[in-house]
Amino acid sequence: MPVKKKVSKSRGTSLSVPVYSLAGRSSGTLILPKEIFGQEVNQKLLTQALRVYMTNQKNLTASTKTRGEVRGSTAKIYRQKGTGRARHGAIRAPIFVGGGIVFGPKPRKVRLTLPKKMRKAALKSALSSKAIDKNIVGLKGVEKASGKTKEIIQLLNKIVGKGEKLNSALIIMGEKTDNVVRAVRNIPGVDAVPANSVNAYEVLRHDMLMLTKDAIEKLIHQKETK
């Protein structure tokens, strides 16, 4: 996923976002902490973080057979001399059709790591980028969700407005709420995660962030304790 346009600093950006109830009604504003949502956007760090997260999601399962794994006789296919043809051994040699594959792919795991400090800095850069683009709203009373998909769809429609299209949204909660997770499960592009599981990749790949007050407190607590 391409990273947003380069933004050097977030000075002059309002860290106050509107808050909506579960019914989609306006419920005041929410002040975002500057130490998390008002940081300088480190474009190079975000690019590196995205590469790490996306690489770790890959499953390299392609598999080919070597000459020792394909079926076929190991006997010499014809005598060494006197035929006028090239010298050959077993029919399973890579030069023959149906023979083994040389240096072919095998199932493997590729796992990249990002130091804890870099993960935290990347998350703050991603959140700050969303704040600069004004793609963050607050949520109130989401823990009272019934678990019905229709309820979340109506909420999103009221927040975005008529005639507007929302491709993706990420709901960040203080704690995992099963009803919310169940409600968004059938909505393409919409996910719900607790604050302790969010990362820079999830933030950047969604168009809009929807935060609860508890989620912000969790993010502050993580910054202070880690």
Summary of the structure (lengths in Angstrom):
residues: 226
radius of gyration: 26.8
end to end distance: 28.2
largest distance: 93.8
contacts: 624
relative contact order: 0.19
helix: 35%
strand: 15%
